[in-house]
Amino acid sequence: MRYEDMEYENCENVLRYIISDSGNPTRAEIAKRLGLSKATVTQIVNRFIAYGLVHEGQRLARQGKGRPGNPLSVNKDMWFALGASLADNTWQFVIADMTGSIVDSYEIPVSHMTQENFIDTLICGLRHMMEKCPGRFLPGVGVGAPGVVDEAQGDIVFAYDYGWDSRLNISGRIRDELGLETFVMNRNDLAGIAEYKYANPEHEQSMIYIGIGQGIRAAIFSEGHIIRGADGRAGRISHIQIDPDGKLCSCGKRGCLFTIANEHALLEDVNEMLAREDIPSSLRVCTGSLSAEEVMSDAENGDRIALKAVRNVASAITKAIMILSVVLNPRKVILGGPIGDSDALVGFVSDELASRAGQRDIYPAVLRCSIKPYGSALGAVGLVIDHAFHLIHEDFIAFAKQQ
Protein backbone atom coordinates (compact mmCIF):
# COMPACT_ATOMS: atom_id res chain seq x y z
CA MET A 1 0.00 0.00 0.00
CA ARG A 2 1.28 3.47 -0.87
CA TYR A 3 2.06 5.82 2.00
CA GLU A 4 -0.61 8.27 0.78
CA ASP A 5 -3.24 5.54 0.74
CA MET A 6 -2.25 4.37 4.22
CA GLU A 7 -2.39 7.94 5.53
CA TYR A 8 -5.83 8.46 3.97
CA GLU A 9 -7.14 5.23 5.49
CA ASN A 10 -5.75 6.08 8.93
CA CYS A 11 -7.32 9.55 8.86
CA GLU A 12 -10.67 8.12 7.77
CA ASN A 13 -10.65 5.45 10.50
CA VAL A 14 -9.64 7.89 13.24
CA LEU A 15 -12.40 10.34 12.28
CA ARG A 16 -15.01 7.57 12.11
CA TYR A 17 -14.02 6.35 15.55
CA ILE A 18 -14.23 9.82 17.09
CA ILE A 19 -17.66 10.36 15.52
CA SER A 20 -19.06 6.96 16.50
CA ASP A 21 -17.72 6.80 20.06
CA SER A 22 -20.15 8.75 22.25
CA GLY A 23 -17.72 8.39 25.17
CA ASN A 24 -15.31 10.98 23.67
CA PRO A 25 -12.20 8.81 23.29
CA THR A 26 -8.65 9.87 24.05
CA ARG A 27 -5.70 9.53 21.69
CA ALA A 28 -4.48 6.47 23.59
CA GLU A 29 -7.89 4.79 23.34
CA ILE A 30 -8.05 5.43 19.60
CA ALA A 31 -4.55 4.05 19.08
CA LYS A 32 -5.39 0.90 21.03
CA ARG A 33 -8.72 0.35 19.28
CA LEU A 34 -7.37 0.90 15.75
CA GLY A 35 -3.98 -0.74 16.23
CA LEU A 36 -2.08 2.44 15.38
CA SER A 37 0.89 4.00 17.13
CA LYS A 38 0.18 6.85 19.55
CA ALA A 39 2.45 9.09 17.47
CA THR A 40 0.38 8.43 14.32
CA VAL A 41 -2.90 9.12 16.10
CA THR A 42 -1.53 12.28 17.72
CA GLN A 43 -0.37 13.60 14.34
CA ILE A 44 -3.77 12.95 12.75
CA VAL A 45 -5.74 14.37 15.67
CA ASN A 46 -3.62 17.52 15.82
CA ARG A 47 -4.31 18.12 12.11
CA PHE A 48 -8.05 17.62 12.69
CA ILE A 49 -7.97 20.08 15.59
CA ALA A 50 -6.10 22.70 13.53
CA TYR A 51 -8.65 22.26 10.73
CA GLY A 52 -11.49 22.75 13.22
CA LEU A 53 -13.01 19.32 12.65
CA VAL A 54 -12.30 17.95 16.13
CA HIS A 55 -12.50 19.51 19.59
CA GLU A 56 -10.24 18.60 22.50
CA GLY A 57 -11.77 18.65 25.97
CA GLN A 58 -10.27 19.07 29.41
CA ARG A 59 -7.97 16.34 30.67
CA LEU A 60 -9.76 13.53 32.46
CA ALA A 61 -9.23 12.90 36.16
CA ARG A 62 -6.40 10.52 36.90
CA GLN A 63 -7.51 6.89 37.27
CA GLY A 64 -4.73 4.54 38.25
CA LYS A 65 -1.24 4.91 36.80
CA GLY A 66 -0.28 6.94 33.80
CA ARG A 67 -1.08 10.39 32.54
CA PRO A 68 -4.78 10.79 31.71
CA GLY A 69 -5.66 11.81 28.16
CA ASN A 70 -7.83 14.57 26.78
CA PRO A 71 -11.30 13.57 25.46
CA LEU A 72 -11.92 14.21 21.77
CA SER A 73 -15.20 15.02 20.05
CA VAL A 74 -16.25 16.04 16.55
CA ASN A 75 -17.11 19.71 15.96
CA LYS A 76 -20.90 19.87 15.59
CA ASP A 77 -20.92 23.39 14.15
CA MET A 78 -18.59 23.06 11.16
CA TRP A 79 -19.93 20.49 8.68
CA PHE A 80 -23.52 19.37 8.12
CA ALA A 81 -24.96 16.38 6.26
CA LEU A 82 -28.10 15.98 4.14
CA GLY A 83 -30.31 12.92 3.85
CA ALA A 84 -33.58 12.16 2.06
CA SER A 85 -35.97 9.24 2.05
CA LEU A 86 -39.37 8.38 0.62
CA ALA A 87 -42.12 7.69 3.17
CA ASP A 88 -45.77 7.21 2.22
CA ASN A 89 -45.29 8.83 -1.22
CA THR A 90 -43.66 11.84 0.44
CA TRP A 91 -40.00 12.84 0.28
CA GLN A 92 -38.62 13.58 3.74
CA PHE A 93 -35.42 15.63 4.03
CA VAL A 94 -33.22 16.29 7.05
CA ILE A 95 -30.05 18.24 7.75
CA ALA A 96 -28.03 16.96 10.70
CA ASP A 97 -24.77 17.82 12.37
CA MET A 98 -21.85 15.37 12.47
CA THR A 99 -23.27 13.62 15.54
CA GLY A 100 -26.56 12.84 13.76
CA SER A 101 -28.62 15.49 15.57
CA ILE A 102 -31.29 16.87 13.23
CA VAL A 103 -31.16 20.65 12.83
CA ASP A 104 -33.74 21.07 10.05
CA SER A 105 -36.34 19.02 8.18
CA TYR A 106 -38.67 19.36 5.20
CA GLU A 107 -41.28 17.30 3.34
CA ILE A 108 -42.65 17.29 -0.21
CA PRO A 109 -45.40 14.89 -1.39
CA VAL A 110 -44.93 13.21 -4.77
CA SER A 111 -47.92 13.65 -7.05
CA HIS A 112 -48.48 10.56 -9.19
CA MET A 113 -45.73 8.09 -8.28
CA THR A 114 -44.05 7.84 -11.64
CA GLN A 115 -40.29 7.47 -11.80
CA GLU A 116 -39.96 10.93 -13.34
CA ASN A 117 -42.06 12.66 -10.66
CA PHE A 118 -40.20 10.69 -8.01
CA ILE A 119 -36.76 11.94 -9.09
CA ASP A 120 -37.89 15.49 -10.00
CA THR A 121 -39.41 16.00 -6.55
CA LEU A 122 -36.26 14.64 -4.93
CA ILE A 123 -34.06 17.11 -6.86
CA CYS A 124 -36.38 19.99 -5.94
CA GLY A 125 -36.25 19.14 -2.24
CA LEU A 126 -32.48 18.75 -2.23
CA ARG A 127 -32.03 22.19 -3.79
CA HIS A 128 -34.23 23.69 -1.09
CA MET A 129 -32.32 22.01 1.75
CA MET A 130 -28.89 22.91 0.36
CA GLU A 131 -29.88 26.57 0.57
CA LYS A 132 -30.96 26.16 4.21
CA CYS A 133 -27.74 24.53 5.46
CA PRO A 134 -26.59 26.43 8.61
CA GLY A 135 -22.88 25.78 8.01
CA ARG A 136 -20.54 24.05 5.60
CA PHE A 137 -22.31 21.43 3.55
CA LEU A 138 -20.73 18.01 3.06
CA PRO A 139 -20.79 17.59 -0.76
CA GLY A 140 -22.80 14.40 -0.68
CA VAL A 141 -26.30 13.15 0.02
CA GLY A 142 -27.81 9.92 1.31
CA VAL A 143 -31.03 8.71 -0.31
CA GLY A 144 -33.51 6.12 1.00
CA ALA A 145 -35.27 4.47 -1.94
CA PRO A 146 -38.04 1.89 -2.27
CA GLY A 147 -37.48 -1.53 -3.79
CA VAL A 148 -34.26 -3.36 -4.57
CA VAL A 149 -31.28 -1.02 -4.83
CA ASP A 150 -27.99 -1.43 -6.65
CA GLU A 151 -25.88 0.51 -4.16
CA ALA A 152 -22.73 0.47 -6.29
CA GLN A 153 -24.53 2.17 -9.21
CA GLY A 154 -26.99 4.21 -7.16
CA ASP A 155 -29.93 2.63 -9.01
CA ILE A 156 -33.35 1.34 -8.07
CA VAL A 157 -33.30 -2.03 -9.84
CA PHE A 158 -37.04 -2.52 -9.42
CA ALA A 159 -39.77 -1.46 -6.99
CA TYR A 160 -42.77 -3.70 -7.39
CA ASP A 161 -44.66 -1.78 -4.66
CA TYR A 162 -44.96 1.02 -7.23
CA GLY A 163 -45.12 -1.10 -10.35
CA TRP A 164 -41.59 -0.14 -11.43
CA ASP A 165 -39.83 -2.97 -13.21
CA SER A 166 -37.11 -0.91 -14.94
CA ARG A 167 -33.96 0.64 -13.52
CA LEU A 168 -33.93 4.22 -12.25
CA ASN A 169 -30.52 5.87 -11.84
CA ILE A 170 -30.76 8.22 -8.85
CA SER A 171 -27.09 9.02 -8.29
CA GLY A 172 -26.50 10.01 -11.92
CA ARG A 173 -29.35 12.54 -11.93
CA ILE A 174 -28.23 14.09 -8.64
CA ARG A 175 -24.61 14.26 -9.77
CA ASP A 176 -25.56 15.87 -13.09
CA GLU A 177 -27.96 18.44 -11.63
CA LEU A 178 -26.48 19.17 -8.18
CA GLY A 179 -22.89 17.96 -8.38
CA LEU A 180 -23.25 15.83 -5.24
CA GLU A 181 -21.85 12.39 -4.58
CA THR A 182 -24.82 10.18 -3.76
CA PHE A 183 -25.20 7.13 -1.54
CA VAL A 184 -28.41 5.17 -2.20
CA MET A 185 -29.83 2.37 -0.06
CA ASN A 186 -33.21 0.77 0.56
CA ARG A 187 -35.27 3.02 2.83
CA ASN A 188 -35.99 0.31 5.42
CA ASP A 189 -32.30 -0.55 5.62
CA LEU A 190 -31.62 3.11 6.35
CA ALA A 191 -34.29 3.23 9.05
CA GLY A 192 -32.53 0.25 10.60
CA ILE A 193 -29.17 2.01 10.36
CA ALA A 194 -30.63 5.03 12.17
CA GLU A 195 -31.94 2.80 14.97
CA TYR A 196 -28.57 1.04 15.18
CA LYS A 197 -26.45 4.21 15.16
CA TYR A 198 -28.59 6.69 17.08
CA ALA A 199 -31.08 4.74 19.24
CA ASN A 200 -29.03 1.81 20.50
CA PRO A 201 -27.72 2.88 23.92
CA GLU A 202 -26.67 -0.64 24.88
CA HIS A 203 -24.61 -0.83 21.65
CA GLU A 204 -26.26 -4.10 20.70
CA GLN A 205 -24.36 -5.59 17.76
CA SER A 206 -26.87 -8.28 16.75
CA MET A 207 -30.29 -6.87 15.98
CA ILE A 208 -32.92 -6.72 13.25
CA TYR A 209 -35.08 -3.82 12.13
CA ILE A 210 -38.28 -4.76 10.29
CA GLY A 211 -40.04 -2.03 8.32
CA ILE A 212 -43.70 -2.80 7.57
CA GLY A 213 -45.61 -0.63 5.14
CA GLN A 214 -46.33 -0.95 1.44
CA GLY A 215 -43.54 -3.53 1.48
CA ILE A 216 -41.79 -5.46 4.22
CA ARG A 217 -38.04 -5.56 4.61
CA ALA A 218 -35.53 -6.36 7.35
CA ALA A 219 -32.23 -4.61 8.05
CA ILE A 220 -30.12 -7.32 9.66
CA PHE A 221 -27.12 -6.43 11.83
CA SER A 222 -24.56 -9.05 12.83
CA GLU A 223 -21.46 -8.17 14.86
CA GLY A 224 -22.11 -4.52 14.16
CA HIS A 225 -22.37 -4.81 10.37
CA ILE A 226 -25.47 -4.72 8.20
CA ILE A 227 -25.76 -7.87 6.10
CA ARG A 228 -25.94 -6.98 2.42
CA GLY A 229 -25.97 -10.39 0.72
CA ALA A 230 -24.38 -11.39 -2.58
CA ASP A 231 -26.11 -8.66 -4.61
CA GLY A 232 -27.63 -6.39 -1.95
CA ARG A 233 -30.92 -8.25 -1.59
CA ALA A 234 -30.50 -9.62 1.93
CA GLY A 235 -33.48 -8.81 4.15
CA ARG A 236 -36.28 -9.24 1.58
CA ILE A 237 -38.35 -11.14 4.14
CA SER A 238 -41.63 -10.16 2.49
CA HIS A 239 -41.34 -13.36 0.44
CA ILE A 240 -40.88 -15.75 3.35
CA GLN A 241 -43.70 -18.25 2.88
CA ILE A 242 -45.98 -18.15 5.92
CA ASP A 243 -49.02 -20.05 4.58
CA PRO A 244 -48.47 -22.47 1.64
CA ASP A 245 -52.23 -22.45 1.00
CA GLY A 246 -52.60 -18.68 1.26
CA LYS A 247 -53.13 -15.95 -1.29
CA LEU A 248 -51.11 -15.86 -4.48
CA CYS A 249 -48.18 -13.46 -4.24
CA SER A 250 -46.74 -11.39 -7.09
CA CYS A 251 -43.59 -13.53 -6.83
CA GLY A 252 -45.57 -16.65 -7.85
CA LYS A 253 -45.69 -18.36 -4.44
CA ARG A 254 -48.68 -18.55 -2.14
CA GLY A 255 -48.96 -17.18 1.36
CA CYS A 256 -45.89 -14.97 1.43
CA LEU A 257 -45.55 -12.58 4.37
CA PHE A 258 -46.25 -9.77 1.90
CA THR A 259 -49.76 -11.12 1.19
CA ILE A 260 -50.69 -11.08 4.89
CA ALA A 261 -48.90 -8.24 6.61
CA ASN A 262 -48.37 -5.24 4.32
CA GLU A 263 -50.60 -2.14 4.17
CA HIS A 264 -52.77 -3.46 1.34
CA ALA A 265 -53.32 -6.81 3.08
CA LEU A 266 -54.20 -5.09 6.36
CA LEU A 267 -56.79 -2.84 4.72
CA GLU A 268 -58.24 -5.73 2.70
CA ASP A 269 -58.63 -7.74 5.91
CA VAL A 270 -60.35 -4.82 7.67
CA ASN A 271 -62.79 -4.22 4.83
CA GLU A 272 -63.68 -7.92 4.68
CA MET A 273 -64.39 -8.00 8.42
CA LEU A 274 -66.46 -4.81 8.26
CA ALA A 275 -68.61 -6.40 5.54
CA ARG A 276 -68.80 -9.82 7.19
CA GLU A 277 -69.01 -9.22 10.94
CA ASP A 278 -71.59 -7.30 12.96
CA ILE A 279 -69.08 -5.78 15.37
CA PRO A 280 -69.23 -2.12 16.41
CA SER A 281 -66.26 -0.22 15.00
CA SER A 282 -65.33 3.42 14.53
CA LEU A 283 -63.83 2.36 11.20
CA ARG A 284 -67.37 2.06 9.79
CA VAL A 285 -67.86 5.83 9.89
CA CYS A 286 -64.56 6.73 8.18
CA THR A 287 -65.19 8.87 5.13
CA GLY A 288 -63.46 7.89 1.90
CA SER A 289 -61.01 5.03 1.74
CA LEU A 290 -59.35 3.75 4.88
CA SER A 291 -55.65 4.21 5.51
CA ALA A 292 -53.29 1.94 7.41
CA GLU A 293 -52.59 4.82 9.82
CA GLU A 294 -56.29 5.04 10.72
CA VAL A 295 -56.47 1.30 11.37
CA MET A 296 -53.35 1.33 13.55
CA SER A 297 -54.58 4.38 15.47
CA ASP A 298 -57.96 2.75 16.15
CA ALA A 299 -56.22 -0.43 17.26
CA GLU A 300 -54.26 1.64 19.81
CA ASN A 301 -57.62 2.96 21.03
CA GLY A 302 -59.08 -0.52 21.42
CA ASP A 303 -61.30 -0.81 18.32
CA ARG A 304 -62.23 -4.50 18.03
CA ILE A 305 -62.11 -4.78 14.24
CA ALA A 306 -58.79 -2.93 14.07
CA LEU A 307 -57.35 -5.10 16.85
CA LYS A 308 -58.37 -8.31 15.07
CA ALA A 309 -56.72 -7.14 11.86
CA VAL A 310 -53.54 -6.11 13.67
CA ARG A 311 -53.45 -9.44 15.48
CA ASN A 312 -53.54 -11.22 12.10
CA VAL A 313 -50.56 -9.15 10.96
CA ALA A 314 -48.80 -9.85 14.25
CA SER A 315 -49.23 -13.62 13.86
CA ALA A 316 -47.54 -13.54 10.44
CA ILE A 317 -44.74 -11.24 11.64
CA THR A 318 -44.20 -13.51 14.64
CA LYS A 319 -43.67 -16.52 12.39
CA ALA A 320 -41.14 -14.57 10.32
CA ILE A 321 -39.28 -13.47 13.46
CA MET A 322 -39.17 -17.07 14.68
CA ILE A 323 -37.50 -18.12 11.42
CA LEU A 324 -35.04 -15.22 11.56
CA SER A 325 -34.25 -15.98 15.21
CA VAL A 326 -33.34 -19.59 14.51
CA VAL A 327 -31.00 -18.56 11.68
CA LEU A 328 -29.54 -15.30 12.98
CA ASN A 329 -30.04 -15.27 16.78
CA PRO A 330 -30.58 -11.51 17.20
CA ARG A 331 -30.74 -9.92 20.65
CA LYS A 332 -33.58 -7.59 19.73
CA VAL A 333 -36.01 -6.87 16.89
CA ILE A 334 -37.22 -3.33 16.17
CA LEU A 335 -40.55 -2.87 14.37
CA GLY A 336 -41.08 0.29 12.33
CA GLY A 337 -42.85 1.72 9.32
CA PRO A 338 -46.52 2.77 9.01
CA ILE A 339 -47.73 -0.54 10.48
CA GLY A 340 -44.76 -1.56 12.60
CA ASP A 341 -44.68 1.68 14.60
CA SER A 342 -47.45 0.47 16.91
CA ASP A 343 -47.64 -0.53 20.56
CA ALA A 344 -50.54 -2.84 19.74
CA LEU A 345 -48.55 -4.75 17.11
CA VAL A 346 -45.43 -4.92 19.28
CA GLY A 347 -47.52 -6.18 22.19
CA PHE A 348 -49.19 -8.93 20.15
CA VAL A 349 -45.88 -10.09 18.66
CA SER A 350 -44.14 -10.09 22.05
CA ASP A 351 -46.96 -12.07 23.66
CA GLU A 352 -47.04 -14.64 20.88
CA LEU A 353 -43.27 -15.12 20.94
CA ALA A 354 -43.38 -15.59 24.70
CA SER A 355 -46.11 -18.21 24.37
CA ARG A 356 -44.09 -20.12 21.77
CA ALA A 357 -40.72 -19.97 23.54
CA GLY A 358 -39.35 -23.20 24.97
CA GLN A 359 -36.19 -24.42 26.61
CA ARG A 360 -34.41 -24.58 23.27
CA ASP A 361 -35.99 -21.55 21.64
CA ILE A 362 -35.04 -18.17 23.08
CA TYR A 363 -36.60 -15.37 21.11
CA PRO A 364 -35.43 -11.74 21.00
CA ALA A 365 -37.00 -8.75 22.68
CA VAL A 366 -39.39 -6.96 20.31
CA LEU A 367 -39.44 -3.16 20.51
CA ARG A 368 -41.12 -0.26 18.77
CA CYS A 369 -38.88 2.01 16.69
CA SER A 370 -37.44 5.03 18.52
CA ILE A 371 -36.64 7.45 15.69
CA LYS A 372 -39.69 8.98 14.06
CA PRO A 373 -40.87 10.40 11.80
CA TYR A 374 -37.52 10.87 10.02
CA GLY A 375 -35.76 7.58 10.82
CA SER A 376 -34.97 6.58 7.26
CA ALA A 377 -33.80 10.09 6.29
CA LEU A 378 -31.57 10.17 9.37
CA GLY A 379 -30.14 6.81 8.32
CA ALA A 380 -29.37 8.42 4.96
CA VAL A 381 -27.51 11.17 6.82
CA GLY A 382 -25.56 8.42 8.59
CA LEU A 383 -24.33 7.17 5.20
CA VAL A 384 -22.98 10.62 4.39
CA ILE A 385 -21.29 10.97 7.78
CA ASP A 386 -19.67 7.55 7.32
CA HIS A 387 -18.03 8.99 4.20
CA ALA A 388 -17.25 12.38 5.74
CA PHE A 389 -13.47 12.24 5.38
CA HIS A 390 -13.78 11.13 1.77
CA LEU A 391 -16.07 14.08 1.06
CA ILE A 392 -13.89 16.74 2.74
CA HIS A 393 -10.53 15.21 1.81
CA GLU A 394 -9.61 17.72 -0.89
CA ASP A 395 -10.55 20.66 1.32
CA PHE A 396 -8.64 19.14 4.23
CA ILE A 397 -5.49 18.63 2.14
CA ALA A 398 -5.69 22.17 0.76
CA PHE A 399 -5.92 23.53 4.30
CA ALA A 400 -2.96 21.40 5.45
CA LYS A 401 -0.77 22.73 2.61
CA GLN A 402 -1.45 26.29 3.74
CA GLN A 403 -0.19 25.59 7.25
N, C-alpha and C positions, 0 to 999 in steps of 0.2 A: 504493500500500500504506500502511495506517495505521502510525503510529509504533509502536504496541503490537505489531502483527503483525511488523514488521521486527525489533523488539527480541527477540520470542519466537524468531523464526527464527534470529537471530544467536546467541542463547544455546544453542539446540538444536544448531546446527552446531559451535560451539566445543566443547561438551561431547562430542559424537560424535567430534570429531577427537582430543581428549585421550584418550578411551577407546580409540580404534582405533589410535593411534600408539604402538607399543611402545617407540619411541625417546625418550619423554618430551619432547615438544616445548616450545620456549620461546614466549613471547608473540609475539616477532617472527616465528617460523616459522609460527605459527598465522595471524597477520595476512597474511603473504605467501601462504599456501596458500589461505585463504578469501577473499582480496581485500577484507579489512576494514582499517580504520585501526588503528594500534597503540593509539591512545587508546581506541577501542571495545573492542578485545580486552582491554586492561588493566582497563577498568571491569568487564567481564563476569567475567574471571578473579578479580578481587579480591572480587566478590560470591560467587563459588563457594567461594573460600577461607574467607571469613567464615562461610558456611553450613556448612562442613566437608566439602563434596563433593569438593574438589580439594586436593591437597597441593603445596607448592612446595619443591623441593629446593635444595641448595647451588648457588651460581653455578658455571657451567662454566668450565674453564680458558680463558684467552684464546687465540683462534686467529685470527691476522691482525688487522686493524684493527677498531675498534669495541668497545663494551662487551659482554661476553658476557652472555647471559640466564640466567635460572633455569629448570631443567627442571620441568615440571608433570606430575603423575600423578593419576589418580582415586583417591579414598579407598576402599580395599577393605573397610573395616570398618564403613561407615555403612549403605549400602543393599544389599539382596540380592534376587536375581531367581529366579523359579520357572518351571520348564519341565516338560512332560510329553509323552510320546510312546508310541504303541503299538508293541510289538515282540513278534512271536511270541505273539499273544493275551495279552500281559502289558503292563500299564501301567507304564512306567518314569518316575520322578520325580527331578528333581535341583534342589537349591538351589545357586546359584553367586554369587560376589561380582561386582563390576562389571567385573572383568577376564576373567570367564568361567571362573575356577577353581572347580571343584566342591567344596563344603564338606559336602554331605550328599546321600544318595540313598536311594531306596526303590522297591520293586516290589510290584505286586498283580496276580495272574493274573485274567483275566476268565473266569468260568464261563459257558459257552454264549454264543457271540458274537452275541447279539441287540443291536439298537440300544439298547434300554433298559438291558441289563446293561453295555454299553459305556460309556454316559454315567454311570450310577450309580456304577460302579467308579471312574471318573475323578473325580467329585465327592468320593467318599470319600477317595481318595488326596490330593487337593488340600487337603482339610481337615486331614489328618494333617500334611502338610508345612508348612502355614501355622503350625501350632502349634510346629513345630521350628525356625523361622527364628531364626538367632543374632543378628539385628540388626533394623533397620527393613526392612520388607517392601515392595518396590515393588508398588503396587496393580494388578498385572496378571499375566497368565500366558500363556505360549506353549504351544501344543498341536500336536503332530504327529499327523496323522490319516491313515488309509488312504484310497485312492481319489482321486477328483477333488474338489477343494475350491474353494468360492466364498469367497475370502479376504475380500472386502468384507462379506459377510453372516456369515462365521464358520460356514458350513454345509459338511457333506459332501454333495455333489450326488448321487453314487452311488459305491459301492465293490463292484464286481463280484466281487472276491476273496472277499468275505463274503456275496455274494448280496443286497446292499442296493441296491435300485433306486429308493429314495425318499429325499428330503432328510432330513438330521438336523441340527438347529440346535444347535451346541455352545456358541457364545458366549452365546446367550440363556439357556440353562440355567445356565451358570456365573455370568452376571451376576445372574440372579434369586436363586440360592441362596447365592452367595459375595460378590457385589458387586464382582467383579473385571472389569476390561477384559480382553478375550481376543483373542489373535492366533493364528489357525488357519492352518496350511499343511500341504501333503502331507509325510508323515514322511520320505520320501527326499529331498525338497528341503531339509528341515531338517538331515538328516545331511550333505548337501552344504555347507550354510551353515556348519556346525560345522567341517568340513574346511577350508573357505575362510578362515574367521575365525581359527581357533585351531590349525591344523596346516599352515600354509602359509608357512614361514619365508622362502621366496624371494619372497613376495608376488606370486605368479603371478596375473595378472588374467584369463587365458583358460584355463579348465579345465572338466572335466566330471566329476561324480560320478555313478556308476551303482549304484543299489541293486538287488540281485537277491535276491528271496525269494519270497513268495507272488505278488507282482507284480514288475514291472521298470519302473523309472523313472529318468530322468536329470535331475540338476540341472545346468543349463548356465550357466556364467559367461562373460560377454564384457565386456572392459574394466572388470572389477570389479563388474559388475551381473548378478544372476541374471535370466535371460530368462523372462518370465512368459507371453508370448503374448497373443493378443487376448482370451481369456476364461480365462486361468490354466491352460491345458492343455498348454503347451509342455513337452516332455520325456517325453511318453507313448510312449517308444520300444518298449514291449512289442508294439506293433502295426505295427512295421516288418516288411515281408514278407521273410523270409529264404529260404523254399522254396515257390514257387508251387504245387508238387505235394504239399506236406506236409499235416499234420493240420488239420482244420477248427478254426478259432478261434471263440471266443464272439462275436467282432465280425463274423463272416460270411466273412472271408477264410481262405485256407489258408496254413499255414506261417509264421504270425507268430512273432516272437521269443518271445512268451509261450508258445507251444505246444512250444518246444524247450528253453528255458533257465530256467523258473521251478522252484520246489520240486517241484510236482506232476509236471512233465515229467521232472525228474531222477530222482525216485523210481520213476516208471513205467518209465523206461529201465533203471534198475538191476534192477528186478524181472523185466523181460523178459529181460535178459542172464543173471540167475541161473537162470531156467527153461530158457533156450535153450543156454547154453554151459557146458561142463564145465571150468570154471576155478576153482581153489582161491580161496576168498575168506572172510574173517572175517565178511562180511555175512551169510553163510548161517546162522550160529549166533546171530544177533540174535533175541532174544525179542520177541514182539509185532510191531507194525508199525515199519518203518524210519522214521527221521527224516533230513532233509537234513543236520543237524549230524553224525549218525553217518557218513553217506556222505562228507562233506567231511573229517572227521577221519581216516577210513580211507584216503582218497586221500592225505592228508599223510603217512601211514605206509606208503604204497607199495602198497596193495591194488590188484590188477590190475583187478578189476571196477569199483571206485570210480574208478580213474584213467581207465578208458575212458569212463565216464559223464561225468566232469568234462571230459574232452577234447571230448566232443560239445557240452557247454554252451559251452566255450571257443570252439569253431569258430563257433557262432552269434553269440556276443558279439563276436568279432573282426569278423565281417561288419558288424555294427551299428556298431562303432567306426570301421570304414573309411568307412562312409557319413557318419557324423557328422564325421569328420576332413575329408572333402572339402568339406562344407558350412560347417563352423564353424572349422576349423583350430585346435584347442586345443593347448596346450603339454603338458598332462598329463591323464590319465584316472585317476580313483580308483575302485576297485571296492570295494563294501561290501555289507552285508546278510548274511543267513545263508549264502548261497552265495558271494557276492562276496568275503567276508573270508577269503581262502584263498590261501596261497602257491602251491599247485598250480595253481589257476585263473589267477592272475596270471602265473605262469610260462608256461603254455600259450598264453595270449593274447599275451604279449610275444614269444614265439618265432614264433608264426604271423604276427604283424604284421611282424616283422623279415624273415621269408621272403618276404613279399608286397611289401615296400617296393621302390620303384624310383627312378630319377633324378627322376621327377616326383611321386612320392608319398612324402611324409615324414610318418610316423605319430607320434603322441604317445607319451611314456613312459607306461607303465601301472603303477600302484602299488596296493598294498593300503591300505585305510583305516587311519588312525592313531588315531582316537578311538573307543574301544570300552570297555565295552558301551553307553555312554550317549550316543552321537554325536547321534542325532536329538533327544533330550531337551535336550542342550546347545545344539543349534541353535535349539530353542524358547526357551531362555534368551536366546540372542542376539537374537531378535526383541524380547523385553521390554527388553533393554538398549538396543537401537536407539531405543526409544520412552521412554527413561528420563526425559528432561526433560519430556516431555508428562505422564508419570505423576506426577512430583513438583512440577509447576509451581505448583499451588495452595499447597502447603506452602512452596515456595521464596518465593513472593510474600508470603505471610503473615509469614515470617521477615524478609524485606527491610523490610517496613513497620514492624517492631518496632525496627529499627536506628536 
